[in-house]
Amino acid sequence: MPVPYAELEARAMELARQLANNSTAATGLAKPMMHHGAKLSSDEFLEDEALATTFGTQTQDRKEGCGPSSRGGEARPVI
């Protein structure tokens, strides 16, 4: 979607903040996945995505992002 020139810097900074708050591992995987995925069938892409998701759930970024402090509180037992 085109961005009016007068809003360009503000929108670019907004996008930069969103990217900075993302998992660095997930962001790092996204670009090669898109480039490589363009050459794959839907089934092949979904297989690659499943592998990337599995990898992403094991990263320190994910562990920190899903911890109690990310929800604004202390850890509570599941049960």
DRENRO-303549 format. One line per 10 residues: their letters; for each residue x, y negated, z of N, C-alpha, C, O, CB. Coordinates in nm, 2 decimals. Glycine has a CB too. Layout:
BEGIN
a	X,Y,Z,X,Y,Z,X,Y,Z,X,Y,Z,X,Y,Z ~ ... .
END
This chain:
BEGIN
mpvpyaelea	0.08,0.12,0.00,0.00,0.00,0.00,0.09,-0.12,0.00,0.18,-0.13,0.08,-0.10,0.00,0.12 ~ 0.07,-0.22,-0.09,0.15,-0.34,-0.10,0.14,-0.42,0.03,0.03,-0.43,0.09,0.12,-0.42,-0.22 ~ 0.25,-0.48,0.07,0.25,-0.57,0.18,0.27,-0.71,0.14,0.37,-0.74,0.06,0.36,-0.53,0.29 ~ 0.19,-0.81,0.18,0.21,-0.95,0.14,0.35,-0.99,0.19,0.39,-0.96,0.30,0.10,-1.04,0.19 ~ 0.41,-1.07,0.11,0.55,-1.12,0.14,0.56,-1.18,0.27,0.65,-1.16,0.35,0.60,-1.22,0.03 ~ 0.46,-1.26,0.31,0.46,-1.33,0.44,0.46,-1.23,0.56,0.50,-1.27,0.67,0.34,-1.43,0.45 ~ 0.41,-1.11,0.54,0.40,-1.01,0.64,0.51,-0.91,0.64,0.52,-0.82,0.72,0.27,-0.94,0.64 ~ 0.60,-0.92,0.54,0.69,-0.81,0.51,0.79,-0.79,0.63,0.81,-0.67,0.67,0.78,-0.85,0.39 ~ 0.85,-0.89,0.68,0.94,-0.87,0.79,0.88,-0.81,0.91,0.93,-0.72,0.97,1.01,-1.01,0.83 ~ 0.76,-0.86,0.95,0.69,-0.81,1.07,0.65,-0.66,1.05,0.66,-0.58,1.14,0.56,-0.89,1.10 .
ramelarqla	0.60,-0.63,0.93,0.57,-0.49,0.90,0.69,-0.40,0.90,0.68,-0.29,0.94,0.49,-0.48,0.77 ~ 0.80,-0.45,0.84,0.92,-0.37,0.84,0.97,-0.34,0.98,1.02,-0.23,1.02,1.03,-0.44,0.76 ~ 0.96,-0.44,1.07,1.01,-0.43,1.21,0.91,-0.33,1.28,0.96,-0.25,1.37,1.01,-0.56,1.28 ~ 0.78,-0.34,1.25,0.69,-0.24,1.31,0.72,-0.10,1.27,0.72,-0.01,1.36,0.54,-0.28,1.27 ~ 0.75,-0.08,1.15,0.79,0.05,1.10,0.92,0.10,1.16,0.93,0.21,1.20,0.80,0.06,0.95 ~ 1.02,0.01,1.17,1.14,0.04,1.23,1.13,0.08,1.38,1.19,0.18,1.43,1.24,-0.08,1.23 ~ 1.04,0.01,1.45,1.01,0.05,1.59,0.95,0.19,1.60,0.98,0.27,1.69,0.92,-0.05,1.66 ~ 0.85,0.22,1.51,0.79,0.35,1.51,0.89,0.46,1.48,0.89,0.56,1.55,0.68,0.35,1.41 ~ 0.98,0.44,1.39,1.08,0.53,1.35,1.18,0.55,1.47,1.22,0.66,1.50,1.16,0.49,1.23 ~ 1.21,0.44,1.54,1.31,0.45,1.65,1.25,0.53,1.77,1.32,0.59,1.84,1.35,0.31,1.69 .
nnstaatgla	1.12,0.53,1.78,1.05,0.60,1.89,1.03,0.75,1.86,0.99,0.82,1.95,0.92,0.53,1.92 ~ 1.05,0.78,1.73,1.03,0.92,1.69,1.15,1.01,1.74,1.26,0.95,1.77,1.01,0.94,1.54 ~ 1.13,1.14,1.74,1.24,1.23,1.77,1.34,1.21,1.66,1.31,1.22,1.54,1.19,1.38,1.77 ~ 1.47,1.20,1.70,1.57,1.19,1.59,1.59,1.32,1.51,1.62,1.31,1.39,1.71,1.15,1.66 ~ 1.56,1.43,1.58,1.57,1.56,1.50,1.46,1.57,1.40,1.48,1.61,1.29,1.56,1.68,1.60 ~ 1.34,1.53,1.44,1.23,1.53,1.35,1.25,1.44,1.23,1.22,1.47,1.11,1.09,1.50,1.42 ~ 1.29,1.32,1.26,1.31,1.22,1.16,1.42,1.26,1.06,1.41,1.24,0.94,1.35,1.08,1.22 ~ 1.53,1.32,1.12,1.64,1.37,1.04,1.60,1.49,0.95,1.65,1.50,0.84,1.75,1.42,1.13 ~ 1.50,1.56,0.99,1.45,1.68,0.90,1.35,1.63,0.80,1.34,1.69,0.69,1.38,1.78,0.99 ~ 1.28,1.52,0.82,1.17,1.48,0.73,1.22,1.45,0.59,1.16,1.49,0.50,1.11,1.36,0.79 .
kpmmhhgakl	1.33,1.37,0.58,1.37,1.33,0.44,1.41,1.45,0.36,1.37,1.46,0.25,1.48,1.23,0.45 ~ 1.50,1.53,0.41,1.54,1.65,0.32,1.42,1.74,0.30,1.41,1.80,0.19,1.65,1.73,0.39 ~ 1.33,1.75,0.39,1.21,1.84,0.37,1.13,1.78,0.25,1.08,1.86,0.17,1.12,1.84,0.50 ~ 1.11,1.65,0.25,1.03,1.59,0.14,1.10,1.61,0.00,1.04,1.64,-0.10,1.01,1.44,0.17 ~ 1.23,1.59,0.00,1.31,1.60,-0.13,1.31,1.75,-0.17,1.28,1.78,-0.29,1.45,1.55,-0.11 ~ 1.34,1.84,-0.08,1.34,1.98,-0.11,1.20,2.03,-0.14,1.18,2.12,-0.23,1.41,2.06,0.00 ~ 1.10,1.99,-0.07,0.97,2.03,-0.08,0.90,2.00,-0.21,0.81,2.08,-0.26,0.88,1.98,0.03 ~ 0.95,1.90,-0.28,0.89,1.86,-0.41,0.92,1.97,-0.51,0.86,1.98,-0.62,0.95,1.73,-0.46 ~ 1.02,2.06,-0.49,1.06,2.16,-0.58,1.00,2.30,-0.55,1.02,2.39,-0.62,1.21,2.17,-0.58 ~ 0.92,2.30,-0.44,0.87,2.43,-0.39,0.72,2.45,-0.42,0.65,2.35,-0.44,0.89,2.45,-0.25 .
ssdefledea	0.67,2.57,-0.42,0.53,2.60,-0.42,0.47,2.56,-0.29,0.55,2.54,-0.19,0.50,2.75,-0.46 ~ 0.34,2.55,-0.28,0.28,2.52,-0.15,0.32,2.62,-0.04,0.35,2.59,0.07,0.13,2.51,-0.16 ~ 0.31,2.75,-0.08,0.35,2.86,0.02,0.49,2.85,0.06,0.52,2.86,0.18,0.32,2.99,-0.05 ~ 0.58,2.82,-0.03,0.72,2.80,0.01,0.74,2.68,0.10,0.82,2.69,0.20,0.81,2.79,-0.12 ~ 0.68,2.57,0.07,0.69,2.45,0.15,0.63,2.48,0.29,0.70,2.44,0.39,0.61,2.34,0.09 ~ 0.52,2.55,0.30,0.47,2.58,0.43,0.56,2.67,0.52,0.57,2.66,0.64,0.33,2.65,0.42 ~ 0.63,2.76,0.45,0.73,2.85,0.52,0.84,2.76,0.58,0.88,2.77,0.69,0.78,2.95,0.43 ~ 0.89,2.67,0.49,1.00,2.58,0.54,0.95,2.49,0.65,1.02,2.46,0.75,1.05,2.49,0.42 ~ 0.83,2.44,0.64,0.77,2.35,0.74,0.76,2.43,0.87,0.79,2.37,0.98,0.63,2.30,0.70 ~ 0.72,2.56,0.87,0.71,2.64,0.99,0.85,2.65,1.06,0.86,2.65,1.18,0.65,2.78,0.96 .
lattfgtqtq	0.95,2.67,0.97,1.09,2.68,1.03,1.13,2.55,1.09,1.19,2.55,1.20,1.19,2.73,0.92 ~ 1.10,2.44,1.02,1.14,2.31,1.08,1.06,2.28,1.21,1.12,2.23,1.30,1.11,2.20,0.97 ~ 0.94,2.32,1.21,0.86,2.30,1.33,0.91,2.38,1.45,0.92,2.33,1.56,0.71,2.33,1.31 ~ 0.95,2.51,1.42,1.01,2.59,1.52,1.14,2.53,1.57,1.16,2.53,1.70,1.03,2.73,1.47 ~ 1.22,2.48,1.48,1.35,2.42,1.52,1.31,2.29,1.61,1.38,2.27,1.71,1.43,2.38,1.40 ~ 1.22,2.21,1.56,1.19,2.09,1.63,1.14,2.11,1.77,1.16,2.02,1.86,1.09,2.02,1.55 ~ 1.07,2.22,1.80,1.02,2.24,1.93,1.13,2.28,2.03,1.10,2.28,2.15,0.91,2.35,1.93 ~ 1.24,2.31,1.98,1.35,2.36,2.07,1.45,2.24,2.10,1.55,2.26,2.17,1.43,2.47,2.00 ~ 1.43,2.13,2.04,1.53,2.02,2.06,1.51,1.95,2.19,1.40,1.95,2.25,1.52,1.92,1.94 ~ 1.62,1.88,2.23,1.61,1.80,2.36,1.51,1.69,2.34,1.45,1.65,2.44,1.75,1.75,2.39 .
drkegcgpss	1.51,1.63,2.22,1.41,1.52,2.20,1.27,1.56,2.23,1.20,1.49,2.30,1.42,1.47,2.05 ~ 1.23,1.68,2.19,1.10,1.73,2.21,1.08,1.75,2.36,0.97,1.72,2.41,1.07,1.85,2.13 ~ 1.18,1.81,2.42,1.16,1.84,2.57,1.15,1.71,2.65,1.07,1.70,2.74,1.29,1.92,2.62 ~ 1.22,1.61,2.61,1.21,1.48,2.67,1.08,1.41,2.64,1.01,1.35,2.73,1.32,1.38,2.64 ~ 1.04,1.42,2.51,0.91,1.35,2.47,0.79,1.41,2.52,0.68,1.35,2.53,0.91,1.35,2.32 ~ 0.79,1.54,2.57,0.67,1.61,2.62,0.68,1.62,2.77,0.60,1.69,2.83,0.66,1.74,2.55 ~ 0.78,1.56,2.83,0.80,1.58,2.98,0.70,1.49,3.05,0.62,1.41,2.99,0.94,1.54,3.02 ~ 0.69,1.51,3.18,0.60,1.43,3.26,0.61,1.28,3.25,0.51,1.21,3.26,0.61,1.47,3.41 ~ 0.74,1.23,3.24,0.76,1.09,3.23,0.70,1.03,3.11,0.66,0.91,3.10,0.90,1.06,3.24 ~ 0.68,1.11,3.00,0.62,1.06,2.88,0.47,1.04,2.89,0.41,0.97,2.82,0.65,1.15,2.76 .
rggearpvi	0.41,1.11,3.00,0.27,1.09,3.02,0.24,1.00,3.14,0.13,0.98,3.18,0.21,1.23,3.06 ~ 0.35,0.93,3.18,0.33,0.83,3.29,0.32,0.89,3.43,0.26,0.82,3.51,0.22,0.75,3.25 ~ 0.36,1.01,3.45,0.34,1.06,3.59,0.45,1.17,3.62,0.54,1.19,3.55,0.21,1.12,3.60 ~ 0.42,1.23,3.73,0.51,1.34,3.77,0.46,1.47,3.72,0.35,1.49,3.68,0.52,1.34,3.93 ~ 0.55,1.57,3.72,0.51,1.70,3.67,0.41,1.76,3.77,0.42,1.75,3.89,0.64,1.80,3.67 ~ 0.31,1.83,3.71,0.21,1.90,3.79,0.20,2.04,3.75,0.23,2.07,3.63,0.07,1.83,3.77 ~ 0.17,2.13,3.84,0.16,2.27,3.80,0.05,2.29,3.70,-0.05,2.22,3.70,0.13,2.36,3.92 ~ 0.06,2.39,3.61,-0.04,2.41,3.51,-0.17,2.46,3.57,-0.28,2.43,3.52,0.01,2.52,3.40 ~ -0.15,2.54,3.67,-0.27,2.60,3.74,-0.30,2.53,3.87,-0.39,2.56,3.94,-0.25,2.75,3.77 .
END
